[in-house]
């Protein structure tokens, strides 16, 4: 463990009109606050323009990649995080384009950091999106933790006030996820400070 709390960024991956992502993200933020071992930063991708056209040089080869000024706050917050939780729906058996754009505009900000997932969708609970995200983040030298939280048919699980009708099992899953993130974040935080991650 470190002497101070680690910083956990919870990312709302959907920018769709009428999205349910903020409800799920706020629920998870409550779980993380109860866990008590992280300083939390809730990042809503809807707050940042995420252009699809990118510079010719990829972020992996350009440490100081020129980004739009509107992206500066997002980049700073991703860089400051010690761990991430991505809250994602499932669109057409995959994850939102907004999330892919946020990932692809960055590289060093993800490296040697742990990432957990909270998924929601009609049938699978976001599992198909999450499995694809695992492959993407592996390419960026991030560590995805095993356990996750999923909400299949989420519209039946939450009430009109955004509260779970039967919270016990999801709260237990969230604690397991947070425990794993804490272990990995602590280890990798120490490792990054002792020796820069220089693998490409």
N, C-alpha and C positions, 0 to 999 in steps of 0.2 A: 504494500500500500504506500501511497505518497502522503506527505505531511498535509496536503490540502486536498479538497475535493477535486475530482476529475471533472472535466467539462463534457457533458453529453448533449449533442445536437440532435433534436428530434425533427425530422424533415417531412413536411407534408408534400407528397409527390404529385398530387393531382391539382390541376388548375381549372378543372371543368366547372362550368356553371352548375350550381345546385349540388356540388360535390359533398360527400359525406366525410371526407378526410379530416376536417377540423374536429368533428365529433370524436372520431377514433383517436386522433392525436391528443386532444385534451384529456381523454380518459387515460391514455398512457402516461401523459405528463403527471397526472395525479398519482399513478402507481410509482413513478420514478421519485416524486417528492416524498412519498411514504417510505420508499427504500432508503433515502437519506444519504446516499454516498456520492451523488453527482450534483454539480451545478448545471442547471438546465438552460438550454437555448432552443426555443421553438422557432424553426425556420419554415416559413410558408413560401413555397416557390411562386405562388400567385403574386407576391410582393415584388418580384424581380423580373424584368423582361429577359427572356432567354432566347436570343436569336439563333436560328438554325445555321445560317452561314458562319463559318469559322475561318480564322486566318490559315494561310497555306501550311505553316509549320504546326505540327501537332503539339499539344501541351507536354507530352513526354519528352520532347526534344527542345522545348523552349521554357525554361524555368520562369522567365519573366514575360510570359505570354501577354500580348496586349489584349485587354478585354474592354468592353464598353464601360464607361464610367458608372453606369447604372448597376453594374455587377460587382462593384468594389466591396460593398457591404456584405454580400453573400460570400465572396471569396475570403474576406477577412474572418467571417464567422466559421466557415468550413476549416480554415487553417488553424483557428484557435481550438477547435474541438479535439478531445482525446478519444472520443467514441461517437458513433452515430446509431440512430434508429431511424430506418426509413419506413414511413407509413405509406403503403401503396395499395391502390385498387388493382383490378385486373381488367384490362381492355383488350378484347379480342385475343385472349390467351397470352397476353404480355403486359408490360408495364407502360405507363404514360410517356409520351414523347417529351413532355416537360421535364420529367425525371432524367431521361437519357441526355437531354441537352445540358442539364445542370452537371451531370457526371462528366460528360465529354469536354466541357469547358475547363475542367480542372484535372489535375494529376497528382502533384505533390501533396495536395491537401488531403488526399485519401490514403496515402502510402503509410504502411505499417501502423494502421489503426483498425480497431475492431468495428464491425457493422452488424447490427441486428435488424430484424424485420418484424413489422406488424402489418398483416394483410387483411383485406376485406373484399368480398365480392359476392355474387349471387350463389355460385355453386361451390367452388374450391376454397373460398376464403382467401384468394390471392396467391395460392401455392404456385401456380404456373408462372405468375409474374416474379415471385420470389426466387424460384429456381433459375430463371434467366438472369436475374440480378446477381446471383451468386457467381455466375460465370463472368459477368462484366466486371465485378469488383475484384475477382481473382486476378484479372489482367492488370489491374491498377495496384497490385501488391497490397491490397487490403485483406483483412482476415474476417470472414463472415462466421459468426458463431452458429452453433448447431441448432439450438432451440429457438422457437419463434412463437408468435401469437397470431392466430388467424380467426377471422369472423365470417364463416360461410352464412349466407342469407342474413347479413348484418341487419337488414331492415326489420327482422323479427326479433333481434336480440337486444336492441336498445329501445328505450321508451321515448316519448316525445321530448323529454328533458335531457336526452343524451345519456341516460343512466342505463347500465346493463340490468336486464330483468333478473338474470341469474349470474351474479358476478364471481362466484367462488372459483370456478375453474379458470376463467381468463385471468383473474388476479393471481392465481397460483402460477400460471404460465408466464405472466409478466415478471414475477419475482425470479423465476428460474432464468429467464432471459437477462434480467438486470444483474443477477449474480455472475453469470458468464461474462457479460460485458465488463463488469468491474474487474474480474480477474485478468482478462486480456488487456483491458485498458491500463491497468496498473503495471503489468509486465512490459507492455510495449512503450508506455510513457517513460519508464526507467531506461529501457534499451535505447530509445531515440535520443535521450539526453546523454547517455554514456558513449554512444557510438552512432554517428549519423547513418541513416539507412541509404546506402550508396549503390544498391543493386539496380540494374536496369532491365 
